[in-house]
Amino acid sequence: MSRLRTSVWGAIICVALVALAGCTNARAVDTFYFQMTGLETARQGGATVDVIVALRYADGTAIEQIPDYRPIADLAADYLEPSEALPPQISWEALLRTMVPAVMKAGPMSGVSVALRIHPKCDGKPDTDLVRMAVYTEGSIDPVPYTESTSVDCQTVKVD
């Protein structure tokens, strides 16, 4: 009988813990990824960049409210070009801290993560022969994962 009571109390405690953790109320989330590869920019002395964007739509977003990703892609790509507010030598991290909030405002988003993967120059210099990646995330979404196994070609940008 005491073994049965222990099992019952154990079951009650387990159910209470699961309820507290929110596991009994599964929620559906919409996350959309897109990638633009081989974009050329005059930033950082000329660079070829891949832009990977993850969008998490806000809870309750109706299908008709889901934004077309193409204007969002254009918005992100526009940030790659130098401007008065974001000069050519600004760090990739600083660029992302401006880009991501703008992307968040492009639709009913609860989270946005953007990764910039900068192609190596393959010019024999240790500071430019590396594949580099900067990731910035805002809101309720996991960061875009870095995949070191991704093959990235040397950049071919010629900046005058």
C-alpha positions in Angstrom: 0.0 0.0 0.0 2.8 2.5 0.8 4.4 1.7 -2.6 1.1 2.6 -4.3 0.9 5.9 -2.3 4.5 6.7 -3.3 3.6 6.1 -7.0 0.5 8.2 -6.8 2.4 11.1 -5.1 5.2 10.7 -7.6 2.6 10.9 -10.5 1.0 14.0 -9.0 4.3 15.7 -8.6 5.3 14.9 -12.2 2.0 16.2 -13.5 2.4 19.4 -11.5 6.0 19.9 -12.7 5.0 19.4 -16.3 2.1 21.9 -15.9 4.4 24.5 -14.3 6.9 24.1 -17.2 4.2 24.8 -19.7 4.7 21.5 -21.4 0.9 20.7 -21.4 0.1 23.7 -23.6 2.1 23.1 -26.8 2.1 26.1 -29.0 2.6 26.4 -32.7 5.2 28.8 -34.0 6.0 29.9 -37.6 9.7 30.4 -38.4 10.8 31.2 -41.9 14.4 31.3 -43.2 15.9 32.7 -46.3 19.5 33.1 -47.5 21.0 35.5 -50.1 24.4 34.3 -51.2 27.3 36.1 -52.9 26.2 39.7 -52.3 29.0 42.1 -53.1 29.5 45.2 -51.0 32.1 48.0 -50.7 32.1 47.5 -46.9 35.3 46.5 -45.2 37.5 47.3 -48.2 35.2 45.2 -50.5 33.5 42.0 -49.4 31.4 39.1 -50.6 28.7 38.3 -48.0 26.0 35.7 -47.5 23.0 37.0 -45.5 20.9 34.4 -43.7 17.7 35.6 -42.1 15.3 33.8 -39.7 11.9 35.3 -39.0 9.6 34.2 -36.2 6.1 35.4 -36.7 4.2 36.7 -33.7 1.7 34.4 -32.0 -1.7 34.6 -33.6 -0.4 35.9 -36.9 -3.1 35.1 -39.5 -2.0 33.6 -42.8 -2.9 36.8 -44.7 -0.7 38.8 -42.3 2.5 36.8 -43.1 4.7 39.3 -45.0 6.3 38.6 -48.4 9.9 37.9 -47.7 11.2 39.6 -50.8 10.8 43.2 -49.5 12.5 42.1 -46.3 15.4 40.6 -48.3 15.7 43.9 -50.2 15.7 45.8 -46.8 18.5 43.6 -45.4 20.5 43.8 -48.7 20.3 47.6 -48.6 22.1 47.7 -45.3 25.1 46.1 -46.9 25.8 49.4 -48.8 27.7 52.1 -47.0 25.7 55.2 -45.9 26.3 58.3 -43.8 24.7 56.5 -40.8 26.7 53.3 -41.4 30.1 54.1 -43.0 32.1 51.6 -45.0 34.5 50.5 -42.1 31.8 49.9 -39.5 31.9 46.5 -38.0 29.6 43.7 -39.2 28.3 43.4 -35.6 27.4 47.1 -35.5 25.7 46.9 -38.9 23.5 44.0 -37.6 22.5 45.9 -34.5 20.9 48.4 -36.9 19.6 46.0 -39.5 17.8 43.5 -37.2 15.5 46.1 -35.5 14.5 47.4 -38.9 13.7 43.8 -40.1 11.6 43.3 -36.9 9.4 46.2 -37.9 8.8 44.8 -41.4 5.9 42.6 -40.2 4.3 40.9 -37.2 7.5 39.4 -35.8 8.3 38.1 -32.4 11.9 37.5 -33.3 14.5 38.0 -36.0 18.0 36.6 -36.3 20.4 37.6 -39.1 23.8 36.1 -39.8 26.3 37.7 -42.1 28.9 35.2 -43.5 31.9 37.0 -45.0 33.8 35.2 -47.6 37.6 34.9 -47.3 39.7 37.0 -49.6 42.3 34.2 -50.1 45.1 36.7 -50.5 47.5 35.0 -48.2 46.9 37.3 -45.3 45.8 35.6 -42.0 43.3 38.3 -41.1 41.4 38.1 -44.4 41.7 34.4 -45.3 39.2 33.4 -42.7 35.5 32.7 -43.2 33.9 35.1 -40.7 30.3 35.2 -39.4 28.4 37.7 -37.3 25.0 36.9 -35.9 22.6 39.2 -34.1 19.3 38.1 -32.7 16.4 40.0 -31.2 13.2 38.8 -29.7 11.8 35.3 -29.2 13.9 33.2 -31.7 17.0 31.1 -31.6 20.1 32.6 -33.3 20.9 31.5 -36.8 23.3 28.6 -36.2 26.9 28.8 -37.4 27.9 25.9 -39.5 31.6 25.6 -39.8 31.2 22.8 -42.4 29.7 25.3 -44.9 32.1 25.7 -47.8 32.5 29.4 -48.9 34.4 30.4 -52.0 37.0 33.1 -52.0 35.5 36.5 -52.8 36.0 38.1 -56.2 35.1 41.7 -55.3 37.0 44.4 -57.1 36.5 47.7 -55.4 38.0 50.8 -57.0 
